[in-house]
Amino acid sequence: MYAVFQTGGKQFRAEPGARLRVPTLDLEPGAAVVFDKVLLAGDGEKTIQVGAPTVAGATVKAEVVRHGREKKVIVFKRKRRKGYRKKQGHRQDFTEIRVDEVALA
């Protein structure tokens, strides 16, 4: 059983037992979270349910494992012959979740 759900403006493919890094959620580690904006659900064989826009009654239940920050990404801008150089770094925050269950209605 798998599902594609949306959170934080991004889409993720979830299977029971999978660990995902989603945009930051305001929850403590160990807390349970339910995602009900399921866009697609399937059993991996023949049956696939596609939502219009979401699959009615489908949910993804997960547990918050930890919060963290991704590796640093360097953003370097330069204009030739002008002496313009700008270097920036960015680290994106994330919440790591463990998918416990993908449930259909």
N, CA, C and O atoms as a MOPAC input file, in Angstrom:
PM7 MOZYME 1SCF
protein

 N      0.84900 1    -1.17100 1     0.00000 1
 C      0.00000 1     0.00000 1     0.00000 1
 C      0.89200 1     1.23100 1     0.00000 1
 O      1.84600 1     1.31000 1     0.77400 1
 N      0.58700 1     2.18200 1    -0.85800 1
 C      1.33300 1     3.43800 1    -0.89500 1
 C      0.36900 1     4.57400 1    -1.18900 1
 O     -0.76400 1     4.35700 1    -1.61900 1
 N      0.84200 1     5.78800 1    -0.94700 1
 C      0.02400 1     6.96700 1    -1.20300 1
 C      0.93900 1     8.14000 1    -1.51400 1
 O      2.08100 1     8.20100 1    -1.05700 1
 N      0.41900 1     9.05800 1    -2.29200 1
 C      1.10300 1    10.32000 1    -2.55900 1
 C      0.29100 1    11.40100 1    -1.84900 1
 O     -0.88700 1    11.60300 1    -2.14300 1
 N      0.94000 1    12.09100 1    -0.91000 1
 C      0.24300 1    13.12800 1    -0.15900 1
 C      0.97500 1    14.44800 1    -0.29900 1
 O      2.12100 1    14.50100 1    -0.74700 1
 N      0.28700 1    15.51900 1     0.09400 1
 C      0.83800 1    16.86400 1    -0.03400 1
 C      0.92700 1    17.51900 1     1.33300 1
 O     -0.00900 1    17.46400 1     2.13100 1
 N      2.08200 1    18.14500 1     1.58900 1
 C      2.26200 1    18.94200 1     2.79400 1
 C      3.32900 1    19.98500 1     2.50900 1
 O      4.32900 1    19.68700 1     1.85600 1
 N      3.13100 1    21.18100 1     2.98300 1
 C      4.10400 1    22.25600 1     2.79600 1
 C      4.32000 1    22.62700 1     1.34300 1
 O      5.39200 1    23.11900 1     0.99000 1
 N      3.31500 1    22.40200 1     0.48100 1
 C      3.43600 1    22.75200 1    -0.92400 1
 C      4.22500 1    21.74700 1    -1.73700 1
 O      4.50400 1    22.00100 1    -2.90900 1
 N      4.59700 1    20.60700 1    -1.15200 1
 C      5.34700 1    19.57200 1    -1.84900 1
 C      4.60800 1    18.24800 1    -1.74500 1
 O      3.76800 1    18.06000 1    -0.86500 1
 N      4.93100 1    17.33100 1    -2.65300 1
 C      4.28300 1    16.02500 1    -2.67800 1
 C      5.29400 1    14.94500 1    -2.31600 1
 O      6.45900 1    15.01100 1    -2.70900 1
 N      4.82900 1    13.94200 1    -1.55700 1
 C      5.68600 1    12.86800 1    -1.09300 1
 C      4.99600 1    11.53000 1    -1.29700 1
 O      3.77600 1    11.42400 1    -1.16800 1
 N      5.79200 1    10.50000 1    -1.61900 1
 C      5.27100 1     9.14000 1    -1.77200 1
 C      5.53600 1     8.41000 1    -0.46600 1
 O      6.68000 1     8.31300 1    -0.02200 1
 N      4.47400 1     7.89600 1     0.15000 1
 C      4.58700 1     7.27900 1     1.46600 1
 C      4.23100 1     5.80400 1     1.40000 1
 O      3.26600 1     5.41500 1     0.74200 1
 N      5.01900 1     4.98900 1     2.08800 1
 C      4.74600 1     3.57300 1     2.29300 1
 C      4.94000 1     3.29500 1     3.77200 1
 O      5.75100 1     3.97000 1     4.40800 1
 N      4.23300 1     2.33400 1     4.34800 1
 C      4.43000 1     2.02900 1     5.77000 1
 C      5.89000 1     1.68400 1     6.05500 1
 O      6.49800 1     0.87900 1     5.35000 1
 N      6.44300 1     2.30400 1     7.10100 1
 C      7.82200 1     2.07600 1     7.48700 1
 C      8.81600 1     3.04400 1     6.87100 1
 O      9.97600 1     3.07500 1     7.28100 1
 N      8.39100 1     3.83400 1     5.89800 1
 C      9.29800 1     4.76500 1     5.21400 1
 C      9.57700 1     5.97400 1     6.10400 1
 O      8.72100 1     6.40900 1     6.87400 1
 N     10.80200 1     6.51100 1     5.98100 1
 C     11.16600 1     7.75200 1     6.67100 1
 C     11.26300 1     8.84900 1     5.62600 1
 O     11.95300 1     8.69300 1     4.61900 1
 N     10.57300 1     9.95600 1     5.86200 1
 C     10.53000 1    11.06400 1     4.91600 1
 C     10.95500 1    12.35000 1     5.60500 1
 O     10.72100 1    12.54100 1     6.79800 1
 N     11.58100 1    13.22400 1     4.83500 1
 C     11.91400 1    14.56300 1     5.32100 1
 C     10.96000 1    15.55100 1     4.67100 1
 O     11.04400 1    15.82100 1     3.47200 1
 N     10.05400 1    16.08400 1     5.47600 1
 C      9.04000 1    17.01500 1     4.98700 1
 C      9.36800 1    18.41300 1     5.50900 1
 O     10.13900 1    18.55000 1     6.45900 1
 N      8.79000 1    19.45700 1     4.89700 1
 C      8.99100 1    20.80700 1     5.44000 1
 C      8.56000 1    20.87100 1     6.90700 1
 O      7.70300 1    20.10200 1     7.34200 1
 N      9.14500 1    21.76800 1     7.64300 1
 C      8.99900 1    21.83600 1     9.09200 1
 C      7.54300 1    21.82000 1     9.55600 1
 O      6.71100 1    22.59700 1     9.08700 1
 N      7.26500 1    20.91500 1    10.48900 1
 C      5.96200 1    20.83400 1    11.15100 1
 C      6.14200 1    21.30600 1    12.59000 1
 O      7.17200 1    21.04400 1    13.21100 1
 N      5.14900 1    21.99200 1    13.11200 1
 C      5.22600 1    22.53400 1    14.46800 1
 C      4.73000 1    21.48800 1    15.47300 1
 O      3.71800 1    21.69000 1    16.14400 1
 N      5.45600 1    20.37000 1    15.56600 1
 C      5.10700 1    19.28400 1    16.48000 1
 C      6.36800 1    18.78700 1    17.17400 1
 O      7.46900 1    18.90900 1    16.63900 1
 N      6.20200 1    18.23200 1    18.35900 1
 C      7.31600 1    17.69300 1    19.12000 1
 C      7.66900 1    16.29100 1    18.61600 1
 O      6.79000 1    15.57900 1    18.13100 1
 N      8.93400 1    15.88100 1    18.72000 1
 C      9.29900 1    14.50500 1    18.36300 1
 C      8.50100 1    13.50400 1    19.20000 1
 O      8.34200 1    13.68000 1    20.40700 1
 N      8.00600 1    12.46000 1    18.55000 1
 C      7.17000 1    11.46400 1    19.21200 1
 C      5.68800 1    11.70900 1    19.00100 1
 O      4.87300 1    10.83300 1    19.29000 1
 N      5.32200 1    12.88200 1    18.50400 1
 C      3.90900 1    13.19700 1    18.28000 1
 C      3.40400 1    12.52000 1    17.01600 1
 O      4.15800 1    12.30600 1    16.06700 1
 N      2.12800 1    12.18900 1    17.01700 1
 C      1.49400 1    11.57800 1    15.84400 1
 C      0.93100 1    12.67400 1    14.95800 1
 O      0.45300 1    13.69900 1    15.44300 1
 N      0.99400 1    12.44800 1    13.65900 1
 C      0.46400 1    13.41100 1    12.70100 1
 C     -0.30700 1    12.64200 1    11.62500 1
 O      0.09000 1    11.54700 1    11.22500 1
 N     -1.41600 1    13.23400 1    11.16300 1
 C     -2.24200 1    12.61400 1    10.13000 1
 C     -2.31900 1    13.56200 1     8.95000 1
 O     -2.70600 1    14.72200 1     9.09700 1
 N     -1.94700 1    13.05900 1     7.76900 1
 C     -2.04900 1    13.82500 1     6.53400 1
 C     -3.28100 1    13.34000 1     5.78700 1
 O     -3.37500 1    12.16700 1     5.42500 1
 N     -4.23500 1    14.25500 1     5.55600 1
 C     -5.47000 1    13.84300 1     4.88500 1
 C     -5.57100 1    14.35700 1     3.45300 1
 O     -6.56800 1    14.10900 1     2.77500 1
 N     -4.56000 1    15.06200 1     2.99300 1
 C     -4.55500 1    15.57300 1     1.62500 1
 C     -3.83700 1    14.55800 1     0.72500 1
 O     -2.74000 1    14.81400 1     0.22900 1
 N     -4.48000 1    13.40300 1     0.52700 1
 C     -3.91900 1    12.30500 1    -0.25900 1
 C     -4.36000 1    12.47700 1    -1.70700 1
 O     -5.55500 1    12.52600 1    -1.99600 1
 N     -3.39600 1    12.56900 1    -2.61200 1
 C     -3.68000 1    12.81200 1    -4.01800 1
 C     -3.83300 1    11.53200 1    -4.81900 1
 O     -4.55000 1    11.51000 1    -5.82000 1
 N     -3.16000 1    10.44900 1    -4.38600 1
 C     -3.19500 1     9.18700 1    -5.09600 1
 C     -2.92500 1     8.07700 1    -4.09800 1
 O     -2.10600 1     8.23900 1    -3.19400 1
 N     -3.60700 1     6.95000 1    -4.25500 1
 C     -3.38400 1     5.81000 1    -3.37300 1
 C     -3.45900 1     4.53500 1    -4.19900 1
 O     -4.25100 1     4.43400 1    -5.13600 1
 N     -2.63200 1     3.56900 1    -3.84500 1
 C     -2.62000 1     2.30500 1    -4.57100 1
 C     -2.10600 1     1.18500 1    -3.70500 1
 O     -1.51000 1     1.42000 1    -2.65300 1
 N     -2.34200 1    -0.05600 1    -4.15500 1
 C     -1.88000 1    -1.22200 1    -3.40100 1
 C     -0.62800 1    -1.84400 1    -4.01100 1
 O     -0.14900 1    -2.87000 1    -3.52600 1
 N     -0.09600 1    -1.23600 1    -5.06600 1
 C      1.12200 1    -1.73500 1    -5.66800 1
 C      0.89300 1    -2.78600 1    -6.73200 1
 O      1.83400 1    -3.14900 1    -7.43800 1
 N     -0.32600 1    -3.29000 1    -6.87400 1
 C     -0.63700 1    -4.32800 1    -7.85400 1
 C     -1.47000 1    -3.75700 1    -8.99600 1
 O     -0.93500 1    -3.34400 1   -10.02500 1
 N     -2.78400 1    -3.73900 1    -8.80200 1
 C     -3.68700 1    -3.30900 1    -9.86800 1
 C     -4.47400 1    -2.05300 1    -9.51300 1
 O     -4.70200 1    -1.18900 1   -10.36000 1
 N     -4.88300 1    -1.96200 1    -8.26300 1
 C     -5.79400 1    -0.90200 1    -7.86100 1
 C     -5.05500 1     0.39800 1    -7.58500 1
 O     -4.14800 1     0.45000 1    -6.75400 1
 N     -5.45900 1     1.45000 1    -8.29700 1
 C     -4.93300 1     2.78500 1    -8.05400 1
 C     -6.11100 1     3.73900 1    -7.99900 1
 O     -6.94700 1     3.76000 1    -8.90300 1
 N     -6.17600 1     4.53300 1    -6.92900 1
 C     -7.22300 1     5.54100 1    -6.80400 1
 C     -6.58600 1     6.91100 1    -6.98400 1
 O     -5.66000 1     7.29000 1    -6.26700 1
 N     -7.10800 1     7.63900 1    -7.96000 1
 C     -6.60900 1     8.97800 1    -8.22900 1
 C     -7.65400 1     9.96900 1    -7.74500 1
 O     -8.82900 1     9.85800 1    -8.09300 1
 N     -7.23200 1    10.92900 1    -6.94800 1
 C     -8.15100 1    11.91400 1    -6.39900 1
 C     -8.47500 1    13.01000 1    -7.38300 1
 O     -7.73600 1    13.26800 1    -8.33300 1
 N     -9.60900 1    13.65200 1    -7.12800 1
 C    -10.01600 1    14.77500 1    -7.95300 1
 C    -10.53100 1    15.89100 1    -7.05400 1
 O    -11.75000 1    16.05200 1    -6.99700 1
 N     -9.74400 1    16.65600 1    -6.36400 1
 C     -8.28200 1    16.64900 1    -6.31100 1
 C     -7.70100 1    15.68600 1    -5.27400 1
 O     -6.52100 1    15.34600 1    -5.36300 1
 N     -8.50600 1    15.22700 1    -4.27600 1
 C     -7.96400 1    14.31100 1    -3.27000 1
 C     -8.80100 1    13.04400 1    -3.22100 1
 O     -9.95000 1    13.03100 1    -3.66100 1
 N     -8.21700 1    11.97700 1    -2.68100 1
 C     -8.92500 1    10.71000 1    -2.49600 1
 C     -9.75900 1    10.83100 1    -1.22600 1
 O     -9.22300 1    11.09300 1    -0.14900 1
 N    -11.05900 1    10.64300 1    -1.35100 1
 C    -11.96800 1    10.82000 1    -0.21900 1
 C    -11.72000 1     9.75600 1     0.84700 1
 O    -11.72400 1     8.56100 1     0.55400 1
 N    -11.50500 1    10.19800 1     2.07700 1
 C    -11.35400 1     9.29700 1     3.20400 1
 C     -9.97800 1     8.68400 1     3.37100 1
 O     -9.76000 1     7.96000 1     4.34200 1
 N     -9.05100 1     8.93600 1     2.48200 1
 C     -7.71300 1     8.36000 1     2.59200 1
 C     -6.84300 1     9.22200 1     3.50700 1
 O     -6.89800 1    10.45100 1     3.46200 1
 N     -6.04300 1     8.55800 1     4.33400 1
 C     -5.15900 1     9.27100 1     5.24900 1
 C     -3.79500 1     8.58000 1     5.31700 1
 O     -3.66600 1     7.38800 1     5.03900 1
 N     -2.79600 1     9.35700 1     5.69000 1
 C     -1.46300 1     8.83500 1     5.95800 1
 C     -1.14200 1     9.18700 1     7.40900 1
 O     -1.08800 1    10.36100 1     7.77400 1
 N     -0.93000 1     8.15500 1     8.23600 1
 C     -0.62700 1     8.36800 1     9.64700 1
 C      0.86100 1     8.16900 1     9.85500 1
 O      1.44000 1     7.18600 1     9.39100 1
 N      1.48300 1     9.12300 1    10.56700 1
 C      2.93300 1     9.08700 1    10.76300 1
 C      3.28200 1     9.59000 1    12.15400 1
 O      2.44600 1    10.14300 1    12.86800 1
 N      4.54900 1     9.38000 1    12.51800 1
 C      5.06800 1     9.84000 1    13.79200 1
 C      6.27800 1    10.72800 1    13.52600 1
 O      7.11200 1    10.40500 1    12.68000 1
 N      6.37600 1    11.84100 1    14.24300 1
 C      7.50700 1    12.74900 1    14.10100 1
 C      8.71800 1    12.11700 1    14.78500 1
 O      8.66100 1    11.77400 1    15.96500 1
 N      9.81500 1    11.96400 1    14.03700 1
 C     11.03100 1    11.35800 1    14.57600 1
 C     11.96300 1    12.43400 1    15.11700 1
 O     12.42000 1    12.34900 1    16.25700 1
 N     12.24900 1    13.45500 1    14.29200 1
 C     13.17000 1    14.51000 1    14.72600 1
 C     13.03800 1    15.71200 1    13.81500 1
 O     12.40800 1    15.65700 1    12.75900 1
 N     13.65400 1    16.80500 1    14.25900 1
 C     13.77400 1    18.01600 1    13.45700 1
 C     15.24800 1    18.21000 1    13.13600 1
 O     16.11500 1    17.77900 1    13.89500 1
 N     15.52900 1    18.85600 1    12.01800 1
 C     16.92200 1    19.07400 1    11.66800 1
 C     17.06000 1    20.08700 1    10.55700 1
 O     16.10400 1    20.75900 1    10.16900 1
 N     18.29000 1    20.17600 1    10.05200 1
 C     18.59100 1    21.08800 1     8.95300 1
 C     19.38900 1    20.33000 1     7.90600 1
 O     20.23900 1    19.50400 1     8.23600 1
 N     19.10900 1    20.61600 1     6.64700 1
 C     19.80100 1    19.97000 1     5.54200 1
 C     21.24000 1    20.46300 1     5.46300 1
 O     21.63500 1    21.37900 1     6.18400 1
 N     22.02400 1    19.83800 1     4.56800 1
 C     23.38200 1    20.29800 1     4.32000 1
 C     23.34800 1    21.67700 1     3.68700 1
 O     22.37000 1    22.05300 1     3.04000 1
 N     24.42700 1    22.42900 1     3.87800 1
 C     24.48600 1    23.79100 1     3.36500 1
 C     24.58400 1    23.78900 1     1.84300 1
 O     25.34500 1    23.02300 1     1.25200 1
 N     23.80000 1    24.66400 1     1.22900 1
 C     23.84300 1    24.88400 1    -0.21300 1
 C     24.47100 1    26.25500 1    -0.43000 1
 O     24.02200 1    27.24600 1     0.14700 1
 N     25.50600 1    26.31300 1    -1.25700 1
 C     26.19000 1    27.56900 1    -1.54400 1
 C     25.56400 1    28.21600 1    -2.77400 1
 O     25.41000 1    27.57800 1    -3.81500 1
 N     25.20400 1    29.49200 1    -2.64100 1
 C     24.65700 1    30.27900 1    -3.74900 1
 C     25.70200 1    31.33500 1    -4.08300 1
 O     25.99600 1    32.20300 1    -3.26100 1
 N     26.26300 1    31.26500 1    -5.28200 1
 C     27.33300 1    32.18100 1    -5.68200 1
 C     26.89100 1    32.93900 1    -6.92300 1
 O     26.54800 1    32.33200 1    -7.93800 1
 N     26.89700 1    34.26200 1    -6.84600 1
 C     26.51100 1    35.11500 1    -7.97400 1
 C     27.71100 1    35.93500 1    -8.40900 1
 O     28.49500 1    36.39100 1    -7.57700 1
 N     27.85200 1    36.12000 1    -9.71100 1
 C     28.99500 1    36.84900 1   -10.24100 1
 C     28.61200 1    37.48100 1   -11.56300 1
 O     27.86800 1    36.90000 1   -12.35300 1
 N     29.12700 1    38.67800 1   -11.79600 1
 C     28.94600 1    39.33100 1   -13.09800 1
 C     30.31700 1    39.58800 1   -13.68600 1
 O     31.17700 1    40.19700 1   -13.05000 1
 N     30.50700 1    39.13100 1   -14.87300 1
 C     31.83200 1    39.25900 1   -15.47800 1
 C     32.19200 1    40.71700 1   -15.75000 1
 O     31.34200 1    41.54400 1   -16.08100 1
 N     33.46400 1    40.99400 1   -15.60000 1
 C     34.07600 1    42.30500 1   -15.86300 1
 C     33.56000 1    43.43100 1   -14.96500 1
 O     33.91000 1    44.58700 1   -15.20200 1
 N     32.77100 1    43.15600 1   -13.97900 1
 C     32.21600 1    44.21400 1   -13.12400 1
 C     32.73300 1    44.14500 1   -11.69100 1
 O     32.53300 1    45.07900 1   -10.91600 1
 N     33.38500 1    43.06700 1   -11.33900 1
 C     33.88400 1    42.93500 1    -9.98200 1
 C     32.80800 1    42.57500 1    -8.97500 1
 O     33.03500 1    42.65900 1    -7.76800 1
 N     31.64100 1    42.17600 1    -9.45800 1
 C     30.52100 1    41.83300 1    -8.56900 1
 C     30.56400 1    40.34800 1    -8.24300 1
 O     30.47600 1    39.49400 1    -9.12500 1
 N     30.70200 1    40.06300 1    -6.94500 1
 C     30.66000 1    38.68500 1    -6.48100 1
 C     29.89900 1    38.64600 1    -5.16600 1
 O     30.11000 1    39.48700 1    -4.29200 1
 N     29.02200 1    37.67800 1    -5.03200 1
 C     28.22300 1    37.55300 1    -3.82400 1
 C     28.10500 1    36.07300 1    -3.49300 1
 O     27.71900 1    35.26700 1    -4.34000 1
 N     28.43900 1    35.72100 1    -2.25900 1
 C     28.38800 1    34.33000 1    -1.83500 1
 C     27.45200 1    34.22300 1    -0.64200 1
 O     27.60100 1    34.94200 1     0.34700 1
 N     26.47900 1    33.31200 1    -0.74600 1
 C     25.52800 1    33.08300 1     0.32900 1
 C     25.42400 1    31.59400 1     0.59700 1
 O     25.66500 1    30.77600 1    -0.29100 1
 N     25.07000 1    31.25000 1     1.80900 1
 C     24.79200 1    29.87200 1     2.15800 1
 C     23.35800 1    29.75600 1     2.64300 1
 O     22.78200 1    30.71800 1     3.15100 1
 N     22.78300 1    28.55700 1     2.48000 1
 C     21.40800 1    28.34300 1     2.92400 1
 C     21.26500 1    26.91900 1     3.44800 1
 O     21.74300 1    25.96900 1     2.82700 1
 N     20.60400 1    26.77600 1     4.60000 1
 C     20.29000 1    25.46700 1     5.14900 1
 C     18.79300 1    25.40300 1     5.39500 1
 O     18.25100 1    26.19900 1     6.16200 1
 N     18.12100 1    24.45500 1     4.74500 1
 C     16.66900 1    24.32400 1     4.85500 1
 C     16.30800 1    23.47500 1     6.06800 1
 O     16.90700 1    22.42300 1     6.28800 1
 N     15.33700 1    23.92400 1     6.85500 1
 C     14.84000 1    23.15400 1     7.99000 1
 C     13.93900 1    22.02200 1     7.48900 1
 O     13.29200 1    22.14900 1     6.44900 1
 N     13.90200 1    20.91500 1     8.23900 1
 C     13.01700 1    19.81300 1     7.87800 1
 C     12.53600 1    19.11200 1     9.13400 1
 O     13.09400 1    19.28900 1    10.21700 1
 N     11.48500 1    18.31000 1     8.97100 1
 C     10.98500 1    17.42600 1    10.00900 1
 C     11.02000 1    16.02100 1     9.43900 1
 O     10.45600 1    15.76800 1     8.37400 1
 N     11.67200 1    15.11100 1    10.13100 1
 C     11.72100 1    13.72300 1     9.66600 1
 C     10.56800 1    12.96000 1    10.29800 1
 O     10.37400 1    12.99600 1    11.51400 1
 N      9.80200 1    12.26600 1     9.45500 1
 C      8.65800 1    11.48900 1     9.93500 1
 C      8.83100 1    10.02800 1     9.53900 1
 O      9.52000 1     9.70800 1     8.57000 1
 N      8.18600 1     9.13900 1    10.31400 1
 C      8.14000 1     7.72000 1     9.98500 1
 C      6.68800 1     7.36700 1     9.70700 1
 O      5.83200 1     7.54500 1    10.57300 1
 N      6.40400 1     6.87300 1     8.52200 1
 C      5.04300 1     6.54000 1     8.12300 1
 C      4.64300 1     5.24300 1     8.81300 1
 O      5.32700 1     4.22800 1     8.68200 1
 N      3.53300 1     5.27700 1     9.54800 1
 C      3.03700 1     4.09400 1    10.25100 1
 C      1.97700 1     3.35600 1     9.44900 1
 O      1.95800 1     2.12600 1     9.40800 1
 N      1.08500 1     4.12700 1     8.80400 1
 C     -0.05800 1     3.48200 1     8.15100 1
 C     -0.56800 1     4.33800 1     7.00400 1
 O     -0.60300 1     5.56600 1     7.09100 1
 N     -0.96400 1     3.66900 1     5.92600 1
 C     -1.66200 1     4.31100 1     4.81700 1
 C     -3.05600 1     3.69400 1     4.81700 1
 O     -3.20800 1     2.50000 1     4.56000 1
 N     -4.06600 1     4.50000 1     5.10400 1
 C     -5.42200 1     3.98000 1     5.25500 1
 C     -6.34700 1     4.55600 1     4.19600 1
 O     -6.33200 1     5.75600 1     3.92200 1
 N     -7.15200 1     3.68200 1     3.60400 1
 C     -8.18800 1     4.10300 1     2.66900 1
 C     -9.53300 1     4.05600 1     3.35700 1
 O     -9.68400 1     3.39800 1     4.38600 1
 N    -10.51200 1     4.74900 1     2.80000 1
 C    -11.84400 1     4.81500 1     3.41500 1
 C    -12.52000 1     3.45900 1     3.44000 1
 O    -13.64500 1     3.33900 1     3.92300 1

